[in-house]
Amino acid sequence: MVLTRDFKGTILARVQSDPKFRDALLKEGIEMMLAGDVDTGKAILRDYIKATVGFEKLGADTGASPKSLIRMFGPSGNPQARNLFAVISHLQRLAGLKLRVTAGSQ
């Protein structure tokens, strides 16, 4: 499904105006990846990054090329664990969150 600019604009506006929504979006992106839906998780995190820190600033903060980060979170991107966790760690710090993984049964 192709997302329209109106939808993306709505997400951007909501992320910038609603801290709870912004935090939930970050959590959801990470949870999707942990659940094995890496493509959806990357798409959510890509939108989160665009709406918050931006790829230029994220690259400067993490020492990664912005173009590499854009590719990493793109549809055909295949991020290395080291790079992915560095970005997630940085996004958590910026958001003031400390996400934890807990074991549970299904």
C-alpha positions as CSV (number, residue, x, y, z in Angstrom):
1,M,0.0,0.0,0.0
2,V,1.4,3.4,-1.0
3,L,1.1,6.1,1.6
4,T,0.0,9.5,0.6
5,R,1.8,12.7,1.6
6,D,-1.3,13.7,3.5
7,F,-1.0,10.5,5.7
8,K,2.7,11.1,6.2
9,G,2.1,14.8,7.0
10,T,-0.5,13.7,9.5
11,I,1.9,11.4,11.2
12,L,4.6,14.1,11.2
13,A,2.3,16.6,12.8
14,R,1.1,14.1,15.4
15,V,4.7,13.1,16.3
16,Q,5.7,16.7,16.8
17,S,2.7,17.6,18.9
18,D,2.0,14.5,20.9
19,P,4.9,13.1,23.1
20,K,2.9,9.9,24.0
21,F,2.2,9.1,20.3
22,R,5.9,9.8,19.5
23,D,7.1,7.4,22.2
24,A,4.5,4.8,21.1
25,L,5.8,5.0,17.6
26,L,9.3,4.4,18.6
27,K,8.3,1.4,20.8
28,E,6.1,0.0,18.0
29,G,8.9,0.1,15.5
30,I,11.3,-1.8,17.8
31,E,8.6,-4.3,18.9
32,M,7.8,-5.1,15.2
33,M,11.4,-5.8,14.6
34,L,11.7,-8.0,17.7
35,A,8.6,-9.9,16.6
36,G,10.2,-10.7,13.2
37,D,8.5,-8.1,11.0
38,V,11.7,-6.3,10.2
39,D,10.3,-4.5,7.1
40,T,7.4,-2.9,9.0
41,G,9.7,-2.1,12.0
42,K,12.1,-0.3,9.6
43,A,9.3,1.6,8.0
44,I,8.0,2.8,11.3
45,L,11.5,3.8,12.6
46,R,12.1,5.6,9.3
47,D,9.0,7.7,9.8
48,Y,9.9,8.3,13.4
49,I,13.4,9.4,12.4
50,K,12.1,11.8,9.7
51,A,9.6,13.3,12.2
52,T,12.0,13.8,15.0
53,V,15.8,14.0,14.7
54,G,16.1,13.7,10.9
55,F,18.7,11.6,9.1
56,E,21.3,14.4,8.8
57,K,21.4,15.0,12.6
58,L,21.2,11.3,13.4
59,G,24.2,10.7,11.1
60,A,26.2,13.5,12.8
61,D,25.3,12.2,16.2
62,T,26.1,8.5,15.5
63,G,29.0,9.0,13.1
64,A,27.1,7.3,10.3
65,S,26.5,8.7,6.9
66,P,23.0,10.0,6.5
67,K,22.7,8.2,3.1
68,S,23.7,5.0,4.7
69,L,21.1,5.5,7.4
70,I,18.4,6.2,4.8
71,R,19.4,3.0,2.9
72,M,19.5,1.0,6.2
73,F,15.9,1.9,7.0
74,G,14.7,1.7,3.4
75,P,12.6,-1.2,2.0
76,S,15.7,-3.1,0.8
77,G,18.0,-2.1,3.6
78,N,19.6,-4.9,5.7
79,P,21.1,-3.2,8.7
80,Q,24.0,-4.8,10.6
81,A,23.0,-5.4,14.2
82,R,25.8,-3.1,15.5
83,N,24.5,-0.2,13.4
84,L,20.9,-0.9,14.2
85,F,21.4,-1.0,17.9
86,A,23.6,2.1,17.9
87,V,20.7,4.0,16.2
88,I,18.1,2.5,18.6
89,S,20.2,3.4,21.6
90,H,20.6,7.0,20.4
91,L,16.9,7.3,19.6
92,Q,16.0,6.1,23.1
93,R,18.4,8.7,24.7
94,L,16.9,11.5,22.6
95,A,13.4,10.4,23.6
96,G,14.3,10.0,27.3
97,L,13.2,6.4,27.2
98,K,14.8,3.2,28.4
99,L,13.1,0.3,26.6
100,R,13.5,-3.2,27.9
101,V,12.8,-6.6,26.5
102,T,10.9,-9.0,28.8
103,A,10.2,-12.7,28.3
104,G,6.6,-13.8,28.1
105,S,4.6,-16.7,26.9
106,Q,2.2,-16.6,24.0
